[in-house]
Amino acid sequence: MRKAIFPGTFDPFTLGHQDMVSRALALFDQLIIAIAQGSHKTPSITLDNRLLWVAECYAHEPRIKVLPLHGLLVDLAKEEQAQIVIS
């Protein structure tokens, strides 16, 4: 299975992000959208709301998993057995 991670703060999740997700789904079996708190900036939308918003956008797509990103991206990639990071 080809898994990719698309990390970001997604504050907000834009049409450009949606385009990246659509393109990634054509290439990978599963896509993990990893939403970070963004310690380097103050988000305008809470992490919980961003997680909910993106999860609701893709509730119809079983190949997408929306997760919070706490800690290092490499640790999440190892945990989820993802081979590719999209940036």
Protein Blocks (a to p, Z undefined) as FASTA:
>chain_A
ZZdddddfkpacdfklmmmmmmmmmmpmbdcddddeblmbccfbdfklmmmmmmmmmmmm
mkbccdddehjfklmmmmnopabdcZZ
